[in-house]
Amino acid sequence: MHGYIDCHCHISAGDFDQDVEDVIENSKKAGLLALLAVAEHAGEFNKIIELSQRFSGFIFPCLGVHPVQEGSPEQRSASLRDLDAALPVIEKYKDQLVAVGEVGLDFTPRFVSGESDKENQKQVLILQAQLAKALDLPLNVHSRSAGRPTIHLLKEQGVEKALLHAFDGKPSVAMEGVQAGYFFSIPPSIIRSEQKQKLVKQLPLENICLETDSPALGPEKQVRNEPQNICNSAEYISKIKGVSLEKVMEVTTQNALRLFPKLKSAIRP
């Protein structure tokens, strides 16, 4: 399989409104076969579906409610109310979705003022995990400052298919996820992140996927990241693992197709 799959990016972000065609064209030139467009809140669901229709067979939609939501005056933990607007739209487009996401837990202190916030996030994740199981879809998962609680909750809920994106926990915690059969996607920021480098050293290649998390987590801080930077992730992984770039490409793409089987119909070997 010659080409990359970006398993987690925010192509619906306002950062790409002015030049999305160029961004997609450049990513194809860089060897991308497909990208998974994840959502953070119900307000962007329709935009993601429109982009997946406009770039059919290349952009694939994932809809879900992120553990951190926009509030006024500042961001806040997600609550069950945030699911009210989301669930009917997920139901409407369930046949087009390749995953439910971006979902997860985020216990960064500035978003969590107490146990009630953590509990709210857990309830939101549990409901979306149950929904994904009912729809037979994998989860595209965020876990910031919450690696162990996220993996434990997924296991408790009987989740078998999950991608942990940009995992910021310890390699030993990630290995619990590996034992559960979960995959971990690595962003281009690995080139400047000692934690990601240690993580890749420990993770088996058979559990690694690629992502960009565009427009965030790029090779350079404060510079807009794009899907074409997927090569940075692959090249760095090949260096750490001591295997060829072709091997990284082949295995990570096969991993993505195993985790997201709906991609197979669009991506021919």
C-alpha positions, 0 to 999 in steps of 0.5 A: 500500500503506497501512501499515508493515512492521516487518522486525525486532523481538523480540516474543518478548522477556520485556519483552512477556510481560505485555501482548503483546495490547496491544502488537500492538493498538497497533501495528495502530492505528499502521498496522502491517500485519505484523511479523517476529519474529526469534530469537537462539537455539534456546531461543526458537524455539517461542515465536516460532512460537506467537506467529506462530500466535496472531497469524496473518497479522500476526506472521511468524517468522524463526528463526536463531542470533545471533552473540552468545549467552548464556553464564555468567557473561557473553555469548559469541560463537556457536559451531557447537554453538549450531547443533546445537539450532537446525537441526532446529527450522528444518527443522521449521518451514521452510515457515512461515518468512519469513527465517532470522535473526537471524544475522550477525557482532558484533565488539564487543570485549567479545564477541570475545577473539580471532581464534578467536571471529571465526572461529566467528561466521563459520562459524555465519553461513556455515552459516546463509547456505547453509541460507537459500539451500537453503530459498530464504529471505532472511537477517535480518542483524545486523552490529555493529562488523563492517559490512564483514566481514559484507557481504563474507562474504554476497557471498562466499557468494552471498547475494542476499537480505538485510536488514542491520538497524540497520547501524552501519557507514559509508555507504560500506560500506553502499553496497557492500551496496546494489550487491549488492542488499541492503536496510537497515532503520532503527530509531526510534533514528535520531532520536538517532543521527547515524550512522543519519541519515548512513546514510539520507542516502546510502542510496537509498529503494529499499534502505530498510526499516523496523524497530523492533528492539523492545524495543531501539533506541527513540526514547528510551534505556532506554525499552522500544521497541514496534512502534508506534514504526515511525512515528518511523523513517518520519517521520525518513526522510521529513524527511531524504529530503525526500519525503512520509511516504506515499512512505516508507510506500509504498516501504519496504513494497514493498521489504519485500514484495520481500525477503520474498515470503511476506508477500504472501499475508497482506498484500493491497493 
